[in-house]
Amino acid sequence: MKTSMNRWMQFAGKGVMFMSLVLSPLRGLAAPLAPELPGYDDQRAESKLQILQQQIEATEYQSLPQWTGTEPLAMFALSLNPIRSMVRSFFNVTLDRNSDVLPDGRKKGIHTFGSTVAIEFIADGSSPFTGLFQGVSYGVARLSLAAKPSATSTVPGIGVKFLVDGRPSLNFVAMYSLDGQPSYNFFANEFATFINATTSGPLKILAAAFSTATQDPTKVDVAYMAKVNQDGSKASEPVAPEKLFLVPNRSQLAFDAASHEVRDDLGTIASGTTLYSVYGVVAGGGRRIYIGRIVSSSRFIASQFGDQKLFFRHQRFNNQ
């Protein structure tokens, strides 16, 4: 009896040792946090990029959804709402929300379809600008059209998200014009964080709705990005541009101007491609100062998560 018990204990001990060996690589490995959960912003920038990329890749479209022309109607209808406080509340989400995802139930009224790509911002090193303008290793960009393209024109724009250790991401958006361009080549024109007011009917209404929540609906603030480094530390003596210009890499990114699927073009761009050279202008004007370049660090992906959940904050200009 004693011998049998000893054998059983030896066998049980080996079993415990075996399970320990199997499970030991998993110890300390927490389940990844979704972007909408508490604790997500506390992680390192690299981890947050991995989480976003997993969501994007897991929901990649097998066939691209197409514009119907009705996508912006809900936002336009809200902009006409006679109750001004409701309009302001709706747009305050776009202007004030510190999150990488939209709240549940919120849909993109413009820039409905696009493609996302992981990016690096490689700084020149000689510009006077501080903080994230000194370089970012982990970021995301979404290139999209603001509305259904016509037979001859498109309205391209970009959202840029710089991920920061232990803090919410810092974002900016840029466009060529709310009135669009007479070309399907996404990279035909440079983008800016200040653009002119539109003369287009529906988009003019939309700009008026934005003006209920900010005094400068066609401008976004980028100065706040000079105050923090990617490791989450504060930049000493911040120096910031007032506005940015994104000049496309036309030597490598020249696509057909005729009507076609823009997202197919973006899908051909290889990782490691310079997308835009970035220039800054200080308050009061003056010459453009070269800051660095935005470089793809993954392939472009059109996905449900990118179109329906990924959020880019439109930072109020001068915090207005």
C-alpha positions in Angstrom: 0.0 0.0 0.0 2.8 2.4 0.9 4.6 1.5 -2.3 1.5 2.3 -4.4 1.0 5.6 -2.6 4.6 6.6 -3.3 4.3 5.7 -7.0 1.0 7.8 -7.2 2.7 10.8 -5.5 5.7 10.5 -7.9 3.3 10.4 -10.9 1.3 13.4 -9.5 4.5 15.3 -8.9 5.6 14.7 -12.5 2.2 15.9 -13.7 2.4 19.1 -11.7 6.0 19.7 -13.1 4.8 19.1 -16.6 1.9 21.5 -16.3 4.2 24.0 -14.7 6.5 23.8 -17.7 3.6 24.1 -20.2 2.1 27.1 -18.4 5.2 29.0 -17.4 5.6 30.8 -20.7 2.1 32.2 -20.3 2.6 33.5 -16.8 2.5 37.3 -16.6 1.0 37.5 -20.1 -2.2 39.6 -19.7 -4.9 39.6 -22.3 -4.5 42.6 -24.6 -6.6 45.5 -23.7 -9.1 46.8 -26.3 -8.8 50.5 -27.1 -12.2 51.3 -25.4 -11.2 49.7 -22.0 -9.7 51.4 -19.0 -6.0 50.9 -18.8 -5.5 51.0 -22.6 -4.0 54.6 -22.6 -1.6 53.6 -19.8 0.3 51.2 -22.0 3.4 51.9 -24.1 2.9 53.3 -27.5 4.2 50.2 -29.2 1.7 48.0 -27.4 -1.2 50.3 -28.4 -0.1 50.2 -32.0 -0.1 46.4 -31.9 -3.7 46.4 -30.4 -5.0 48.7 -33.1 -3.2 46.8 -35.9 -4.8 43.5 -34.6 -8.2 45.1 -34.7 -7.6 46.5 -38.2 -6.2 43.2 -39.6 -9.0 41.1 -38.0 -11.7 43.2 -39.8 -10.0 43.6 -43.2 -12.6 43.7 -46.0 -12.7 40.8 -48.4 -14.5 43.1 -50.8 -14.5 46.8 -50.5 -17.8 48.5 -49.5 -19.0 51.1 -51.9 -20.3 54.6 -51.5 -24.1 55.0 -51.7 -24.1 58.8 -51.4 -26.4 58.7 -48.3 -23.6 58.3 -45.7 -23.3 62.0 -44.7 -27.1 62.6 -44.5 -27.3 61.8 -40.8 -24.7 64.4 -39.9 -26.1 67.0 -42.3 -29.6 66.4 -40.7 -28.2 67.0 -37.3 -26.4 70.1 -38.4 -29.8 71.5 -39.3 -31.3 70.7 -36.0 -32.8 73.9 -34.5 -31.7 72.9 -31.0 -28.2 74.4 -31.0 -27.0 72.7 -27.8 -27.7 69.3 -29.4 -25.6 70.2 -32.4 -22.8 71.5 -30.2 -22.9 68.3 -28.1 -22.6 66.1 -31.2 -19.5 67.9 -32.5 -17.9 68.2 -29.1 -17.2 64.5 -29.4 -15.1 65.1 -32.5 -13.3 68.0 -30.9 -12.8 66.9 -27.3 -12.8 63.1 -27.1 -9.6 61.6 -25.8 -9.8 58.1 -27.2 -8.6 56.0 -30.2 -12.1 54.8 -30.9 -15.6 56.3 -31.4 -18.2 55.9 -28.7 -20.7 53.1 -29.2 -23.4 54.0 -31.6 -21.5 56.9 -33.2 -20.9 56.6 -37.0 -18.6 58.5 -39.3 -20.7 61.0 -41.2 -17.9 62.1 -43.5 -14.6 60.3 -44.4 -16.7 57.1 -44.2 -14.4 54.9 -46.2 -10.6 54.8 -46.2 -7.4 52.8 -45.6 -5.2 52.8 -42.5 -1.4 52.3 -42.2 1.1 52.2 -39.4 3.5 55.0 -39.6 6.7 56.5 -38.3 7.5 60.2 -38.2 11.2 60.5 -39.0 12.3 64.0 -37.9 15.0 65.9 -39.7 16.5 66.9 -36.4 17.4 70.5 -37.4 13.9 72.1 -36.9 13.4 74.1 -33.7 10.1 72.3 -32.9 10.0 70.1 -29.8 8.0 67.1 -28.4 6.6 64.8 -31.0 8.0 66.9 -33.8 11.4 65.4 -32.8 10.2 62.0 -34.0 7.6 59.3 -33.5 8.2 55.6 -33.8 4.6 54.4 -33.4 1.6 56.0 -35.2 -1.3 55.4 -37.4 -2.6 57.3 -40.4 -6.0 56.9 -42.2 -6.3 58.2 -45.7 -9.9 58.7 -46.8 -12.3 60.6 -49.0 -14.6 63.1 -47.3 -17.6 62.2 -49.4 -18.7 60.1 -52.4 -16.5 61.1 -55.3 -18.0 62.5 -58.4 -17.2 61.3 -61.9 -14.2 63.6 -62.1 -13.3 64.8 -58.6 -12.5 63.6 -55.0 -12.2 65.2 -51.6 -9.1 63.5 -50.0 -7.9 64.0 -46.4 -5.8 62.4 -43.8 -6.0 61.7 -40.1 -2.7 61.2 -38.2 -2.4 59.6 -34.8 0.8 59.7 -32.8 0.8 57.1 -29.9 2.4 58.1 -26.6 3.6 56.0 -23.7 1.1 56.2 -20.8 -1.0 59.0 -22.3 -3.8 59.4 -24.8 -2.7 59.7 -28.4 -2.2 63.1 -30.0 -3.9 63.6 -33.4 -4.3 66.0 -36.3 -6.2 66.0 -39.5 -5.3 67.7 -42.8 -6.9 68.2 -46.2 -6.3 70.0 -49.5 -9.7 71.5 -49.7 -13.3 70.9 -48.6 -14.2 71.5 -52.3 -12.0 68.7 -53.4 -9.7 68.3 -56.4 -10.4 67.4 -60.1 -8.4 64.2 -59.8 -8.6 60.6 -58.4 -4.9 60.7 -57.6 -4.9 60.9 -53.8 -1.4 62.4 -53.8 -2.1 65.1 -56.4 -2.0 68.0 -53.9 -0.5 68.9 -50.6 -2.5 68.9 -47.4 -2.7 71.5 -44.7 -4.1 71.8 -41.2 -5.6 75.2 -42.1 -7.9 75.2 -45.1 -10.2 77.7 -46.7 -14.0 77.7 -46.1 -16.0 75.7 -48.6 -18.4 77.0 -51.1 -20.1 73.6 -51.5 -23.7 73.3 -50.3 -23.7 70.2 -48.0 -20.2 70.7 -46.7 -20.9 74.4 -46.1 -23.8 73.3 -43.9 -21.5 70.9 -42.1 -18.9 73.7 -41.5 -21.6 75.9 -40.1 -22.5 73.1 -37.7 -18.9 72.7 -36.6 -18.8 76.4 -35.9 -21.3 75.9 -33.1 -18.6 74.1 -31.2 -15.4 75.9 -32.3 -14.7 79.3 -33.7 -12.3 78.0 -36.4 -13.9 74.9 -37.9 -11.4 74.8 -40.8 -8.3 74.9 -38.5 -6.9 72.3 -36.2 -4.4 72.9 -33.4 -1.0 71.1 -33.7 0.9 73.2 -31.1 -0.1 70.8 -28.3 2.0 68.1 -29.9 5.2 70.1 -29.1 4.6 69.8 -25.4 5.1 66.0 -25.0 7.5 63.4 -26.1 6.6 59.9 -27.2 7.9 58.4 -24.0 5.2 60.5 -22.2 7.6 63.0 -20.7 7.0 66.7 -21.0 9.1 68.7 -23.4 11.1 71.4 -21.8 10.6 74.9 -23.3 8.1 73.8 -26.0 8.5 75.3 -29.5 5.7 74.6 -31.9 4.5 75.4 -35.4 1.1 77.0 -35.8 0.2 74.9 -38.8 1.5 72.1 -40.9 1.8 71.3 -44.6 2.1 67.7 -45.8 3.7 67.5 -49.2 3.2 64.2 -51.0 6.0 62.1 -52.3 5.0 62.6 -55.9 8.0 60.8 -57.3 6.8 57.5 -56.0 3.1 58.1 -55.4 1.6 59.1 -58.8 -1.7 57.5 -59.6 -4.2 57.8 -62.4 -6.3 61.0 -62.3 -9.3 59.2 -64.0 -12.2 57.7 -62.0 -11.2 54.4 -60.2 -11.0 52.9 -56.7 -8.6 55.0 -54.7 -8.3 52.3 -52.0 -6.8 49.9 -54.6 -4.0 52.5 -55.2 -3.3 52.7 -51.5 -3.1 48.9 -51.3 -0.1 48.9 -53.6 2.1 51.1 -51.4 4.9 49.2 -49.7 5.9 49.4 -46.1 8.9 51.8 -45.8 7.6 54.3 -48.3 7.8 58.0 -47.6 4.2 59.3 -47.9 4.6 63.0 -47.0 7.3 65.5 -46.2 6.1 67.7 -43.3 6.7 71.4 -43.0 5.7 73.8 -40.2 5.0 77.5 -40.1 5.2 79.5 -36.9 2.5 81.9 -35.7 2.6 85.1 -37.7 3.7 83.4 -40.9 7.1 83.3 -42.5 8.9 80.6 -44.4 8.1 76.9 -44.2 10.4 74.9 -42.0 11.1 71.3 -42.9 10.4 69.1 -39.9 10.5 65.5 -41.2 8.7 62.8 -43.1 5.8 60.4 -42.6 6.8 56.9 -43.6 4.6 53.8 -43.8 5.7 51.0 -41.5 3.0 48.5 -42.7 0.8 47.9 -45.7 -2.4 49.9 -46.1 -5.5 48.1 -45.0 -9.2 48.9 -45.7 -11.1 47.5 -42.7 -14.4 47.7 -40.8 -12.6 48.8 -37.6 -10.8 51.6 -39.5 -14.0 52.8 -41.0 -16.4 52.3 -38.1 -14.4 52.6 -34.9 -11.0 54.2 -35.3 -11.2 57.8 -34.2 -9.0 60.8 -34.9 -9.6 63.9 -32.7 -9.9 67.2 -34.4 -8.1 69.3 -31.9 -9.7 72.7 -31.4 -7.5 75.6 -32.7 -6.2 77.6 -29.8 -8.4 75.4 -27.5 -11.6 77.2 -28.7 
